[in-house]
Amino acid sequence: MAIVNRNYLLAASAVALVLSVSAVALHPVEAQERKSIRWSTSSVDSYGYKVAAAMVKVAEEALGGEYTVTVNPYPSTTGAMKAAMDGTGEIGYTADVGMTQLYAGEGGFKSYTPAKGKLVHSWYAYPMESFMAVPADKASQYKCLKDLSGKPTFFTPAGFMNWLNFQRMYKALGYDFKHVQIDPKTQADALKGGTIAGSVAYTTSGASLAPYWKETEVRMDVTVINPCPDEVAKLKAAGMVISDVSPKVFAKDVGVKDIQAVPILFGYNMRADMPEDVVYKLLNAFYKNRDALAKSDAGFTPMAKDFVGMQVNGIRANPDIPVHAGLAKFLKEHKAWDDKWKIASSGS
């Protein structure tokens, strides 16, 4: 009986082995361990996190199920960038102004050396527009941005790209950047109590107000302080653009016919060592789904209207920064590549 049982077990083991080999042959991707892509973003209450979370399914399908994509939030956009460059992430949330500071070694990137490599141009997704607001009952004290110079101000959380945007604006204007760090959820209390004189607000694609600002306007009235004509001239001379944003992004009157904001272009960039085909497949998937993405979120509307042009504008904002090989391939196929640009190598 023992011999029979032994023979039976051997036969059963052989059958199991054949079946397992067959399973590997039939489903190689499922049988192998899926690779990981960690998508680093700003905090969970930010638009950057919201977008990344919504794109996970599109990204995984674009890569044929070979990768598992997870979204990892960080306290700031600068932190998300560093995570991707230090190897605890593969995709880093960023903006054109952040890429400028990174390669100039300024601000949060002063004396910073990435453990893995710098981010390079990979994918640009939407613009944001930064502007200043103050309590409505104190608006008469402020006619121009210069009236807030040296005053305690919340320029969005430190390390955010809109925070960097106002840093470069104040630098161009020669104003004193006096940032006071607060919890965004306490913004209304800080404005009412005088802890801060003003606060920077921002929209995505000129269509939606930052979530914590929606909470603020429920609790109080605010007035937008536009730059005066001489300030507009100085900002433009420094290479910045002025965009008109409809005040209807607020639920209440904010005292201006048009909001004059300075836009920045946000993206999700990667290191040069990310495989070319991965970036190329992702870009093609986002391009193919651009209209559906715009229907699901108004922030994608500019990208849907001119997906290729947005990538070009992202590069033009920092033309000396290398371009990922996957993006270069995509742009060449769409006749939008400029031979003056440099294609990134793993040593970039």
N, C-alpha and C positions, 0 to 999 in steps of 0.2 A: 504493500500500500504506500509506503514511504517513497518507493521508486516512482510509482504512478504520480503521486503528488508533486515530486520533484520535477518530473517530466512536464507536468501540467503547468507548473510555475515558470519553467524555462520557456515553454511555448507562449504562455501569456505575456512574459516579458518581451519576447521577440515581437509579438504582435503590437504591443504598446510602443516599442521602439520604432517600428515601421510607421505607425500612426503619427508619432511625434515628428518624425522626419518629414512625413507627408505634410503635416501642418505647417512646418517651417517653409517648405517649398511652396505651399499654396498661399500662405500669409506671411511673407518675409518681414513686412513692416511691423505687423502686430507681434510677431515672435521676438523681434529685437527690441531692446530698450529704446524708448523714444528720447530724442535729444531735447535739451531744455533751452528755452529762450526766456530770459527774465526781463520784463519790460519795466524799467524804472520810471516812475512819475513823481509829481509833487503830491501833496497830502490828499487824503481820500475825499475831502470836500472841494477839491479843485476841478476845474474843467479838464485839465490834462489827464487826471486819473479817470474821469468819466469817459473820455474818448478812448483811452487805451483799453478800458474794460469792455467797451462796446466792440472793439476791433479784434478781440481775441479769436472769436469764431472765424472771422474772415481770414485772419493770419494763419490759423491752423489748417483750414481748408486749402489755402493757397500753397501750403508746404506739404500737401499730400498726407497729412497725418504723421509725418516723420518727427515733428516737434511738438512738445507741450509748451504752450505760452502761458506764463503767469505774470500778473501785474503786481509790482512791489512799490508801494508808496513811500516817499521820503518827506521830511519836513519842508524842504524847499526844492525848487527846480535845480539850483546849483548842486544840492545833495544828490539829486537824481542823475545829473551829468557825471558827477564824480564816481557814483556807484558803477555806472556803465564803463567808465575808463579804468577803474581799479579792479574790475573783474567780478564784481558781485551782481552785475547785470550785463545784458547784451545790447539793449536798446535804451537810449537816454533821452528823456524829455528835455527840450532846450528851446532857444529862440535865437534869432540872428544876433541880438545884442549880447547874449551869453556866449555865443561862438566867438564873437569879436574879443570879449574879455579873456576867454580861454587862451586864444592864440597870442594875445598881447601880454599875458601873464599879469593881468590886473585884477583888482577887486578880490573876490573870493578865490581867485586862481593865482594870486601872487605867491611865488615860490612853490607852486604846486607841480609835482611830477607824477603823472599817471602811472599806476603799477602795470597796466596792460597796454595803453596807447590812447591817443586823443580821439575824440569823436571827429568824424568827417561828414561832409554833406551826404545825406542819405534819403530823407523824405521830409518835405514840408507840407503841413496840413491845413493851417488856418491862420488868419491875422487876429491880433488883439489890439485894442485901442486904449491908450492910457490918458486920463485927464484928472483934473483936480476938483474937489467939492468941499464946501464948508457948510456949517449950520446956517439955515436960512435967516434966522434972527440976528446973525452977526455978519451977513453978507455985505453990508454997506462998508465994512472995514477993508474989503478986499476987491480991488478993481482989476489987478493983473497978478500974474504969478509972483512978481517981485515983492508983492505985499506979504507973501508967505515965506520969503527968504529968511532963514534963521528962526522961524517959528516952529514949535514942536509939531511934527506932522507924521502921520502914519502913511508911508509910501507903499502899502501892501506888505505882507510878511517879508522880513529880510531874506535875501537870496532868491526871491521870486523874480521873474524876468521883467515884470512891470516895475518893480523896485529898481532894477538895473536901468530900465528905460528912463525913469525920472532922474536917476543919478547922472546919466549922460546929458539929459536935458538941462539940469541945473548947472552942470559943468560948462555947457555951451553958453548958458546965460550968465555965468559968473555968480550964481547964487549960493547961499549957505544951505547945505543939505543937512537938516537936523531931524533925523529919523527917531521916532519913538516906537518901540516894539510893543504891540498889544495883541491880545487874542482877538482875531477878527469878529468873533461873536459878541465882543464887548464894545464894538466900535461906536454904537449909538450912545452908550453911557459915557465913553471917552470924549466924544464930540460935545455932548450936552454939558458934561462937567468941566470942560476946558482943559482936560489932560492933553488933548491935541487940538490944534487950531483948524486943521484941515485933514483930509484923507484922500488918497488917490483911488479913483474908481476905474474900472475897465470893462470893456465889452468884448465879446467874441464875434468877429465878422460883422461888427456894427449892429448885431441883432439881439444879443442876449447879455444881460447884466450879470456880473459875478454873483453867485448864490448868496454870499454873506451880505452883499449890498442890498439885496431884495429884503432881507430881514431888517436892515438899518432903515430903509425908507418907510417901512411899516410903522416904525417907532418914532420917526421924526421927519421934519422937512429939511431939505438941503438945497443949496444953490451951487451950480457949476461955475467955476471961475476959469474963463477962457484966457489964453495968452493974449496980450495986447499986440497991436500991429508990429511994434518994434521987436517984440519977443518972437513973433512968428518969423520975421525976417532973419533974426539971429539963428533960430532953429533950422530954417531952410538952408542958411549959409553953411551950417555945420553938417549938412547932408541928410537932415531929417525931413520927413514928409508930414503935412498936416491933413488929416482926414476929417470930414464932416460926419458926425454921428447924430442920428435922430434923437432928440430928447425924449421921444416916446418909449425909449428903453426903460425909462422910469415910469412908474404908475402915477406920479404927481408932477406938477409943474416944477422945473428946476431953474427957471429964470433966464433961460437963453433960447434963442430961436434955433440955433444949431450948436451942438457940442463940437468944439475944435480939439481933436485928440491927435496924439502922435502914435502911429501904429508900429507894431513889431510883428515879425513873422515867426510863428511857432512850428516846431518840427519834432520828429523823433529820429535822432541820428544814431549812428552806430560806429564802431571802430572799423578800421580798414581790414581787420582779420576776419570779419564776418564774411562767409563765403559769398562770392559774387551772385551765384544762382539764387541764394536765399533772398537777398535784397531785390534782385530783379523780379522774382516771383511775387514778392510782397507788393512791389510797386504796380505790377500788372494787375494784381487782384484789386488793389485800391482804385486803380484807374477804371477797371471794368465795373466796379460797384459804386462809382462816384455819384451817380444820380440817386441811387437808392440811399446812399449815406446822407446826401443833402436832404432827402425827404424825411429821414429819421432824426436829423439834427441840423438846424439852420446854420450852425457854425461851419458846416462843410460846403455851404453854397458857393463861396468864392472858388474853392478847390474844384467843385463840380463844373463850374463855368469855364475854368481854364486850369486844369490839372497840370499840364506841362508847363504853362507859364509861371505857375506858382513855384515849381522846382527851379526854374531858371532864375526867378527873383530871389529865391533863397540863396543861390550860389552868388548872384551878383552883389548881394549885400556884403559878402566876404569873399571876393573872387580869388584871393590868394590861398584860401583854405582848400585842401585837396577834396576831390569828389570821389565817392565810393564807386568802385568799378561797376557795380550793379546799376546804380543810377546813371552812370555814364553810358552804359549799354542801352538803357531805356531811352535816354535823351537822343542818342544817335539814331535809334529806330524812328523817333518822332521828328527828326531833322531839326533838333533844337540844341545840339551840342556846339560849344564854342571851343575851337582848338587852342585858345589861350588858357583854358582851364587845365588844371593838373589832375590826373587820375591817381587816386591814393594807392599806395602799396602797403603791404603789412608792416613796413618799416616807417610809415608816415607818422 
